[in-house]
Amino acid sequence: MGKKSRSSKLKPAKNGGGRAPSVSGYTSNLTASSFSPPSFAAELPPPAEGWARELRKLEKELQNTRYQDAAVVMSAAKVARIMRHFDLLEKILAKAAAKGVVIEDQQLWTQLNEDVAAFKRANTSVRSDSMKQIINGVMKEGINVDRVSFEDNTFSGMNCLQFATLRGDVQMMEQLIKMGAALDIEASDLANHTGVVMKPKGCTALLLAVNGAITSRNIMSIVASGGMGGMGGPFGGDQARETYEGCVECAIQLVRLGADTSVTFQFPPGGKNHPIYQSWHVWKLEGKSIRDAATLVGSDLFEKTVEEFSTMEHQLENVNCRCGSRLPWKQCHAGKPTDPYYLTDKDDEKDVSKIKWRYSPMAPCHCNTSNSRLGLPETKKIYFKCCWDETAHREYYQCDKTSEIRVMARTAVTPMQREAMQFMQEMLKGKSEDEINALMESTQQMMKNPEFLIANRCKIVREGGAIALKAIASDNPCSKLSSWDPEVYAGVMETMDANLSFQWNDVHWALPKAELLKWTEEWNEALEQYCDNIGLTGSEREDVIKLHTASAFAPCGNVKCCKMETSVKQYSRCSKCYNIAYCSSACQKEDWKNHKQKWCKPGTRERQTTGISSGESLMQMLTK
């Protein structure tokens, strides 16, 4: 139950079997159980919001009960095992034992301890001093995991993930992906050249895993027949068996994570005649894709996995979360119906290699990049415990080929924006596609000009007066913005740097804390500067500053309450739309009828928050 089925023993293919071995007679012992939850998981009801949130909830219960509640301890241990969080599982088991917790199901408890022991026995570099330094650098110092090289005596220029997969180090591979490593990046410009020859041109971690499996499989066959003088190292002797199974497991899991199987085997410059690449000539690998070479790996499971994950439908439904759980996203960290976990461009909807998956929930949160730009301290939190649920504001997606992070910033469409889009849609009726594209291009060019934007925003505020200020706050009755002087409001915006200028909104429930604090500071500094510019002094200046000062505290969203926070982000937001916050559940219940009509309409949060997106063109918005 729950045992890892990877074995160091390999069995030759039987004569007359379905496989005609083209590299050697050895085949992998890996079965589908290595990539499935433990058997007891089938007896548990699937959590409504996925296993990740269930584990987070149970971790809090463990703290509250001081690890002394047997039922909580057992539930947490089961979920930690289901998610393959073996370090956490070991901690739970040890603390429960130290507290003398009595567990009824001793058979399962023993099995969990054996699973932890088996995990720790694995031959891996993940617990080496050099790897510990890398983990610390990535998680605490902001080092880019894709730019870290690892010394190897075979290929030069490999990053850590490529090194791990070539050596069949499954635990190291999954740890790196958990920390945000891009699956298909070539990392061709790394300075590490300790190997004897450059790595294959355009290679990826998956290609190196497949290469490692084919190589070790062939060497085992040669060594078994007495050739190569009993070759040693990772690809020789008994270790070759372990390397082979590790490479196969790495390859299968990479495909399950969404790695590109269309990558082809290509010689590096000057490497075609190098002895390391001679086997490629024998197997005629040059120009073949990973998918084409799947039969050479010696694993029916690998071939089946490659075939299954070649379709868009199967990928979107079954691709694994990047936390190391080996569970599909929708069972793991994207368990809520409103959790987005992938991104496809309209032109690439049928190309599985173009899917951008959600950034690893266990990696350092990318709000640290924003904080650094804003001059704010970094949070040091992982994505899932920081901005993961800030989906009313931003989502991070990763391009596996470049490691670039794409930010999807979402805000709810205000009535004013909706009316503007409806007006534009009416205006575009009857126009040709070329005319529409020309208009959109012209509009988008203007929208990229910060001076144009700030000038027009200020013009709207001055001409619209209180009505325009009310629209900025989405006509929310809790807002005091309509009582502000439009001339002062516009003047403060003009005082700020046009590239950093923004429209202040005092009902800022959906704005993340880091931006909120920075915007509050910048607005108030600009307000002081505005008063200096127009020569305001004395009581008149004090009155202007008192009325127009930005506050990081928000009101309760209940129009009958409007009680102000006393600490930043004190109130809890609506879990359905994340666009409003209340001081109590009673206030939320009282305001539900009014709130439901404006924001919480039936459908997913993604539909509710359809609107402004950094990855979405104006044309896409208007043609929805």
N, C-alpha and C positions, 0 to 999 in steps of 0.2 A: 504494500500500500504506500503510494507516494514515493517509491524508490526510483532513483535515477536509473534508467535502463541502459545507459551507455556502458559498454563493456570493452575491456582491453583485449579481449579475444576476438579473432577474426576467423571466419570460416570460408574455405574455398568453395566456389560455386560448383554444384554437382554437374557432372557430365550429363548432357541431354536436357538440362534445365532451360528455362525460358530466356536466360541471359547468355549471350555469346560474348565472353569477356575479351575485350580488345586491348586492355592494358595488363591485367593479371587476373588470376583466378580468385582474388580476394574480394569479398563484398562486405558491406557494413552491417553491423548488428543493430543499429539504431532503429527503433520503432516509433510509431506515432505517440506512444505513451510518454516519451521523453519531452514532448511538446504539449502535453495535456495536463490539466489540473490533477491533483491526487484523487483517488477514487472516492474518498469521503465527501468531496465537493458536490457530487451528484445528489447527496442526501440533504444538502442545505438549500433553503430557498434563495434564489438569486436576489441580492439587495436591490432595492428600487432605484438607487442612484449609483450602482456599481460598487465593486469590491474596494476600490481605493478610498472612497468616502466612508465606507463601512469600517475599514481599518483605521482611518483617522478618528472616527467616532469612538471606536473601541480603545484606541491609545489614550484618549481623554478619560474614558471610564477606568482604565487601568491606573491612571494617576489619581483619580478621585477615590478609588477603592484601595490604593496603596498595594496593588498586586495581591490582595488577600481574598478576593472573591473568586472562588473556583470556577464558577460559570463564566465570568468575564475573562478570566485567564485562558480558559479553554477556547472560548470563542475567538479571542484575539490571536491565540496560537494557530488555530485553524486557518484564519484569514491570512495571517502572515505567511503560512506555508502555501496557501493557494496562490498568493502573489509572489512567491519565491523570494521573499525578503528574509533570507536566512540569518542575517546579522541581527535583525529585530527579533526573529523567532528564538535565536539563541539567548538573547537578553531576557525575553519573557520566560523561557524555561528556567534559566538560572535564578531569576528573581523569585519565581514561584517556589522553586526548590528551597531557596534560602529562607523564605517566609513560612515554609512548612505547609504549603497549600495541599490539601488532599484532593487528588483527581480520581474520579470514578473510573473513567475509561483508561485503565493503565496500558492496555495494548496499543491504543492510538498514541498515548503519551510517550511510550517507548519508541514507537515508530517515528515520531517527530524528532526525538533525540537522535535516532539513527540517521535521519535525513540531514540533520545539521552536521553530524560527524562526517557523513559521506561528502557533503559539500566542502567541508574544510580539508578533507584528504586529497582533493583534486590537485593535480600538478598545475599550478598557475603562477603567473608573475604578479597577480593583482595584489598580493600581500607583501611584495618585495619593497625595499626601502625606496628604490627609484620610482616605483608606481605610486607609493604613498605620497611622495613629493609632488607627483603630477596631479593626483587627486586634490591635494591641498592647494596647489597653484590654480587649478581650474575652479574649484568650489569657493575659494576664499580670496584669491588675488586677481581674478578676472582673466586668467590666461586662456587663450583660444585653444581648445582641445584638439582642433584639426591642424594646428600649426606645431604641435609637439612631435618631434621625431624620436625614433627609438633605434638604438644601434643594433645592427644585425650583420652576420658574417656571410650572408648570401646576397640579398638585394640592397642597393643603396637608395636613399631618398624616400624611405617609407615613413608614414606617420604612425602613431601608436596603434590606431585601429587596423591598419594594413599589416603591421607586425603581428598583432594578436591573431588575426585570421590566418595568416600564412603559417604560424606555428600551431594553429588549432587550439589556442587558449580561449576557451568559451567564456570563462568568468571575466577575464580581462576585456574581451570584446563587449560583453553586455554591460560592464561597468562604464566603459567609455561611451557607449551609446546612451546609457542612462544620464551621463553628464553632458549630453548634447552633441556628440560626434555626428557629422554628416556621413551618410552611408556610402555615397557614390562619388565623393570628392577624390580627384586624382592627387592633389597636393604635389604637383610636379616641380615646384621651386624650393623644396626643402633642402637645407644645406648639408644634411647628414649624408656622407659618402663613405661610410665605413665598410660597406659590402664590397664584394668582388666585381659586381656588375650592376648597372642601373636596372631598376625595376621595369616591368613591361610598360610600354607606352600606353597612356590612357587607362592604366589599370585602376581598379577599385578594390575595396576590401573583399567583395564577393569573388572577383576574379582570382585574387590571391588565395582565397580559401579553396576554390575549385582547383587551382594550380597545385596547392599543397596536398590536396586529397589525391589527385592523379599521380603526383610525383611520389608520395610516400607509398601509395598502392603498388606502383611499379617497382620501387626499390625493394619492398618487402618480398616481392616475387623473385627478384634477382638474388637477394641475400639468402632466401630460403633454398635456392638451388646451388648455393655455395659461391656465388659471384661476389665481386666487390670486396672480397677479403673481410667479410663481416663488418661492413660499414657502421660507424658509430654516429653520434649526434642525434638531433631531433628526427632525422629521416632514416635512421639506421637501427638495427637490432630491435630489442623489445620496445624501445621508445617510439619506433616508427608506427607500431600498432596504435599507440595512444595518440600520436600526432594525426594519424589517418582519421580515426574516429572523431577527434576534436575538429579537424578541418571540415569533415562532413557535417557535424553538428553546427558549426559556425555558418556554413553555407546554407543549410536548411533554414536556420533562424534568420539570417539576413534576408532571404527571400520572403519569409513570413513577415518581416518588418517593412517590406516594400522596396528592397534593393533592385536595381535595374539589371535584368537578365539579358538585355540586348547588347551589353558591352562586349567588344571583341578582343581576342588575343592578338596583340601586336608586339613585334620586337622593338626594343628601344634602339636609338641610334647607335650603331656599332656593336650591337649585341647579338646579331643574327648568328654569328659563327662562334659565340662563346659556348664552352662546354655545358654551362648550366642550361642553355637554351637548346642543346642538341636534341633533347627528348621531344621538343615541340615539333621538330622535323619528322620524327618517327611517328608521332601521333597526328601529324598534319593539323596542328592547332591554329596556325597563323590564319587570321581572317575568320575563324569560327567564333560564334557568339557563345556566351555561357550556356544559353539554352541549347545550342547545337552540341555542345560538349558534355551535356548532362549525363549521357550514357557512359562516359568514361570514368565517372566518379565511383561507380560500383554501388549505388544506393537507389533502390526502387523508390524509397521515400523521397529522396531528393528530386528524382525525375517527376514524380507525382506532384510534389509541391511546386516545382517550376511551372508545370502545366496548369495547375489550378490557379496560381496567382498571376497568370498571363492575361486574365480577363478583368475588366474594370469592375464588374459587378462583384466578383469574388474578393478583389482587393478591398473595395470600400466596406464590405461586410466583415472581412476576416483579418485584415492586416493588424498585426500586434501592436499594442501600446509600447512605448519606448522606455518604460520604467523597469523592464526586465522580468515582468510577470509572465510573459508568453501568452497573455490573454488578448482577445480582440479589444480594440479601443472602447467599444460600447459596453463591454463587461468590466472595464477597468477604470481609467481616469476620465473617460467621456461617458460615464454612466447615465447622466441626466439626459432626457430627450432633447434638452436645449443646448447640450454641449457640442460645439463644432469641433471636428478633429481633422479635417482635411480641406484643401483648397484646390480648385481646378479652374483654369482659365477657360473662357468660352470656346476658344479655338482649339483647345487640347483636351476636350472632354472624353475622347476615346483613346487617348494615349496614356497608358498606365505609368510610363516613365516620367510624365510631366506633373503628376500629382505632388502637391506640397503638403506634407503631414504636419500636424501640430508639433510645435517644439516640445522636447522631452519635459514632462512634468517634474522630473527629478533634477533637472539642470538648474544652474543659477538663473534666477529671474532676470529677464532682459530689461526690466525697469531700471536696473543698475546703470545701464547705458544712458537712459534718460536722466537719471539722477546725476550722473557725472557731468552731462551736458548742462544741467540746470544748477550745478554747484551744490547739490544736496548729498548727504551721506548715503552710502550704499546700504541696502537692506541685508545682504548676505543670506537671503532666504531662497529656497528652491521655488521654482515657478508655481507649483501646485499650492504652496502655502503662502503665496504672495499675490500675484495678479491673475491667477488662473480663472477665478470667478469674476474678474473685472470685465466680463464680456460685453457689458454695456459701453465699454470704452475701448478696449484693445484685445487683440488675439495675436499670438506670435506663431508664424509658420516658417518651416525651414526648407530651403532648397538643398536637396541632398547632393547636387552636383557642384555647387559653389559654396555651400555652408552659409549663404546669406540668409538673414532673417527678414521675413516680410511681415510687416505690422498691418493688421486690419483694425482700424480705429472705427468703432461704431457708436453712433449716438442716435437717440430717437429723433425722428423727423418732427419738427415743430409744425404747428398749423400754418405759420407763415411760409416755411419751406415747402410744405405740401401745396399750398396755393401757388407758389412760384413755379413748381414743377408742372402743375396742371395748366398754368398759363403758357409755359413753354411747349407743352404737348399740343395744346390748341394751335399755337403759332406754327408748329412744325407740320401740321396736317396739310396734305396735298403737295408737299415738297419732295423732290427726288432724293434718293440716297446720297448722291454727290453733294447736293445743296445742304442736306442735313449735316453731313460729315464736315463740310467747309465751315458751317456755322459753329459746330461743336469745337472744331479745332481753334477757331478764332476766339471762342469763349474761354476755352481752356488756357490759351496763351495769356489772355487778360487775367485769368484767375491766378496765374503763376506770378504776376507782377504785384509785389507787396504794396507798392505805393498806390497802384490802382485800387487795390482792395481796401486799404485804409481810408482813401479819399471817398470811396463810395459808401463805406460803412458810416463814416462821419456825416456825409450828406444825408443819408437816410435818417440818422438819429436827429439831426438838426431840423429837417423838414417834417419828419413824422412826430417829433416831440414825445409826449408821454405815451402815445400809442405805439411808437417804435420801441421804446424802452420796455413797455409791457410785453411786446412780441418777443423781445430778446429773452425774457423770462417765461416764454411760452404761455402767456396769459395766466400764470399761476397766481392765485390770490394771496399766497403766502409771501410773495415777493414784494419788496418795498422799492423796487427799481423805478416804478412809474412816478414816484415822488421826487426823484432826482432831477436836477437841472440838465436838460439835453445838451446845452452849450458846454457845461462843465464836463459831462460824460464824453462828448466828442473831443473836447480840448485835451483831456487826459489821454485818450487813444492817440491823438496826434503827437503828443509829447514822447510817447514810447518809440523805440526803434521799430520801424515798419516791418522788419523781418520777424520781430518777436511780439508784435502787437496782437491783442486779443480783445474780445468783448466780455466784459465782466458780467457775471450772472450770480446774483446772491442766493439762488436756489441751486446749489452746485452739488447735489447728492451724487450724481454719476461721475464726478471728476475724482480721479485717484488722489490720494492724500499728498503725494510728492508734488504733483502739478498744482494742486490747490494752494499749498503753502507758498510755493514759488510765485504763483500768480498774485496771491494776496500781497506779498512783499513788493512785487514789481508795480502793481497798481497803485499802492499807497506811496511809493517813491515817486511815481509819475505824477500823482496828485499834488505832492509837495512841490515838484518842479513846475507844474502848471501854475500853481499859485504864485511862485516866484516870477514866472514869465510874464504874467499879467499884472504884477505888482500888488497883489493882495496883501494886506497887513491887518494887524489888530483883530478886533472882534469879528469883522467881516470874513477874514481868512479862517478864523476858528470855526465859524458857522459852516463855511463851505467844506472844510475838511471833516467836520463832525458828520455832516449829512452824506458825504460821498466816499467815506472810508470803507474799503473792502474788509469783510470779516470772514475768517475761515470757519466760523460757526454757522451752521445751517438751521433753519426752522423745522419744526415738525411738519410733515406733509399734510396733516389733517387741517383743513381750512378753518375748522372750528377751534383749533388749538394754537398752532403756530408758535409753540413754546420753543425757545432757542436752546441750542446745545451749549454746554459749558466746557466741553472738550472737543477737539477736532475729531470728526467721524464718530461721534458718540452714539448716534442713532442707527438702528438697524434698517437696512434697505429692503424693499420688497423683493422676495426671492424669485419672483416671476419675471420682472422687468428690470430690476436694479436701477430704476430711474427716479425713485423717490424713497424717502426714509421717514420713519415714525419714531416718536419718543416712547411708544408703548404698543402692545398688541391691541389694546382697547381702542387707541386712536386709529390704528390701521383698519380695524374692523368697522369703526364708525365711518371712515372715509372710503370704504371699499366700493360702494356704488358709484361715487363720483370718479374715483381713480380708475375703475374698471373700464368706464366708457372712453377714457382718454388714452390709457397706455396698455392695460392688461387685457387686450382683446384675445379671443381664442386663437391658438396657434403657438408656434414655437417662439422662443425669445428672439431667434434670428429674424423671424418675420416681423415681430413687434418692433425690432430696432433697425429695420431696413432703412438705409439712408446713407449718411456720409461715411465713406470708407476710403482709406488711403490707397486701396488696391482697386478701386472701382471708378470708372470714368463717368463723366456727366452723361454721356450718351447711354451708358448702361442703366443709369438711374432713370432716365427719361423714357426708356423703351421697355421698362419692366412691365 
